[in-house]
Amino acid sequence: MGLLDRMSFKKQDVDPPEAIDVADDGVRILWPGGPEVTIPNHVLRDLCPCAGCVEEGTGRKILDPTTIPADIRPLGLEAVGNYALRIRWSDGHDTGIYSWETLRRASGLLKD
């Protein structure tokens, strides 16, 4: 039995966006069948789920939102498979992988 045989994978319940673009005030996402939303840059950077921003063992947020520059902006967007987006930020941070579910929740379209 290999490593992947012992792991369980959560099925993605959220379809990928139809389009993702960088806008002046955030990241614009067009979801299948609508709507189109713009998630503000500061909100997305604050939601970074990486191990440098969220404690792995407890899920406790360790990123202090006051340390995020007011003029934060994405320098690049990269698809990660068919399940997520990696954002390269102007503050040098680039390790967060935002699942479609995370982005949909940030869009205000899913509740916790």
NUPANU-440127 format. One record per residue (C-alpha): residue number from 1; x negated, y negated, z. Coordinates in steps of 0.2 Angstrom, whole numbers, plus 5000, padded with zeros to 4 digits. Layout:
// NUPANU-440127
@i: NUM&X: X&Y: Y&Z: Z;
...
//
This chain:
// NUPANU-440127
@i: 1&X: 5000&Y: 5000&Z: 5000;
@i: 2&X: 4993&Y: 4983&Z: 4995;
@i: 3&X: 4994&Y: 4966&Z: 5003;
@i: 4&X: 5008&Y: 4961&Z: 4992;
@i: 5&X: 5018&Y: 4976&Z: 4996;
@i: 6&X: 5018&Y: 4971&Z: 5014;
@i: 7&X: 5024&Y: 4954&Z: 5011;
@i: 8&X: 5042&Y: 4948&Z: 5009;
@i: 9&X: 5045&Y: 4934&Z: 4997;
@i: 10&X: 5060&Y: 4922&Z: 4999;
@i: 11&X: 5071&Y: 4921&Z: 4984;
@i: 12&X: 5072&Y: 4903&Z: 4977;
@i: 13&X: 5090&Y: 4897&Z: 4978;
@i: 14&X: 5086&Y: 4881&Z: 4969;
@i: 15&X: 5084&Y: 4879&Z: 4951;
@i: 16&X: 5069&Y: 4869&Z: 4944;
@i: 17&X: 5072&Y: 4851&Z: 4939;
@i: 18&X: 5075&Y: 4847&Z: 4921;
@i: 19&X: 5063&Y: 4833&Z: 4922;
@i: 20&X: 5051&Y: 4825&Z: 4934;
@i: 21&X: 5042&Y: 4808&Z: 4931;
@i: 22&X: 5033&Y: 4795&Z: 4941;
@i: 23&X: 5043&Y: 4779&Z: 4943;
@i: 24&X: 5037&Y: 4762&Z: 4950;
@i: 25&X: 5045&Y: 4766&Z: 4967;
@i: 26&X: 5044&Y: 4785&Z: 4968;
@i: 27&X: 5046&Y: 4801&Z: 4959;
@i: 28&X: 5061&Y: 4802&Z: 4948;
@i: 29&X: 5069&Y: 4820&Z: 4947;
@i: 30&X: 5083&Y: 4825&Z: 4935;
@i: 31&X: 5092&Y: 4840&Z: 4943;
@i: 32&X: 5101&Y: 4853&Z: 4932;
@i: 33&X: 5118&Y: 4846&Z: 4929;
@i: 34&X: 5113&Y: 4830&Z: 4938;
@i: 35&X: 5111&Y: 4819&Z: 4947;
@i: 36&X: 5095&Y: 4810&Z: 4943;
@i: 37&X: 5087&Y: 4804&Z: 4960;
@i: 38&X: 5071&Y: 4794&Z: 4964;
@i: 39&X: 5062&Y: 4799&Z: 4980;
@i: 40&X: 5052&Y: 4785&Z: 4987;
@i: 41&X: 5033&Y: 4788&Z: 4987;
@i: 42&X: 5032&Y: 4785&Z: 5006;
@i: 43&X: 5046&Y: 4798&Z: 5010;
@i: 44&X: 5038&Y: 4811&Z: 4999;
@i: 45&X: 5020&Y: 4809&Z: 5006;
@i: 46&X: 5027&Y: 4810&Z: 5024;
@i: 47&X: 5036&Y: 4826&Z: 5019;
@i: 48&X: 5020&Y: 4835&Z: 5014;
@i: 49&X: 5021&Y: 4853&Z: 5020;
@i: 50&X: 5002&Y: 4857&Z: 5019;
@i: 51&X: 4992&Y: 4864&Z: 5034;
@i: 52&X: 4984&Y: 4847&Z: 5036;
@i: 53&X: 5001&Y: 4838&Z: 5039;
@i: 54&X: 5011&Y: 4852&Z: 5047;
@i: 55&X: 5004&Y: 4864&Z: 5060;
@i: 56&X: 5004&Y: 4881&Z: 5053;
@i: 57&X: 5008&Y: 4891&Z: 5068;
@i: 58&X: 5022&Y: 4880&Z: 5075;
@i: 59&X: 5028&Y: 4870&Z: 5060;
@i: 60&X: 5025&Y: 4855&Z: 5071;
@i: 61&X: 5022&Y: 4839&Z: 5060;
@i: 62&X: 5004&Y: 4832&Z: 5063;
@i: 63&X: 5004&Y: 4819&Z: 5050;
@i: 64&X: 5006&Y: 4802&Z: 5058;
@i: 65&X: 5018&Y: 4792&Z: 5046;
@i: 66&X: 5010&Y: 4776&Z: 5051;
@i: 67&X: 4993&Y: 4782&Z: 5043;
@i: 68&X: 5002&Y: 4783&Z: 5026;
@i: 69&X: 4997&Y: 4767&Z: 5016;
@i: 70&X: 5011&Y: 4756&Z: 5012;
@i: 71&X: 5006&Y: 4756&Z: 4993;
@i: 72&X: 5005&Y: 4775&Z: 4992;
@i: 73&X: 5008&Y: 4782&Z: 4975;
@i: 74&X: 5006&Y: 4798&Z: 4965;
@i: 75&X: 4991&Y: 4798&Z: 4953;
@i: 76&X: 4996&Y: 4815&Z: 4946;
@i: 77&X: 5010&Y: 4828&Z: 4946;
@i: 78&X: 5006&Y: 4847&Z: 4943;
@i: 79&X: 5018&Y: 4861&Z: 4941;
@i: 80&X: 5014&Y: 4876&Z: 4953;
@i: 81&X: 5022&Y: 4891&Z: 4944;
@i: 82&X: 5040&Y: 4890&Z: 4942;
@i: 83&X: 5044&Y: 4885&Z: 4960;
@i: 84&X: 5035&Y: 4870&Z: 4966;
@i: 85&X: 5026&Y: 4853&Z: 4962;
@i: 86&X: 5009&Y: 4848&Z: 4968;
@i: 87&X: 5006&Y: 4829&Z: 4970;
@i: 88&X: 4989&Y: 4820&Z: 4969;
@i: 89&X: 4991&Y: 4805&Z: 4980;
@i: 90&X: 4982&Y: 4788&Z: 4979;
@i: 91&X: 4976&Y: 4791&Z: 4997;
@i: 92&X: 4966&Y: 4806&Z: 4991;
@i: 93&X: 4978&Y: 4819&Z: 4998;
@i: 94&X: 4982&Y: 4833&Z: 4986;
@i: 95&X: 4985&Y: 4849&Z: 4995;
@i: 96&X: 5004&Y: 4849&Z: 4998;
@i: 97&X: 5015&Y: 4860&Z: 4987;
@i: 98&X: 5033&Y: 4854&Z: 4987;
@i: 99&X: 5045&Y: 4868&Z: 4983;
@i: 100&X: 5060&Y: 4864&Z: 4973;
@i: 101&X: 5070&Y: 4867&Z: 4989;
@i: 102&X: 5060&Y: 4854&Z: 4998;
@i: 103&X: 5062&Y: 4841&Z: 4984;
@i: 104&X: 5081&Y: 4845&Z: 4983;
@i: 105&X: 5082&Y: 4842&Z: 5001;
@i: 106&X: 5072&Y: 4826&Z: 5000;
@i: 107&X: 5084&Y: 4821&Z: 4986;
@i: 108&X: 5098&Y: 4822&Z: 4999;
@i: 109&X: 5107&Y: 4836&Z: 4990;
@i: 110&X: 5103&Y: 4850&Z: 5002;
@i: 111&X: 5107&Y: 4850&Z: 5021;
@i: 112&X: 5095&Y: 4858&Z: 5034;
//
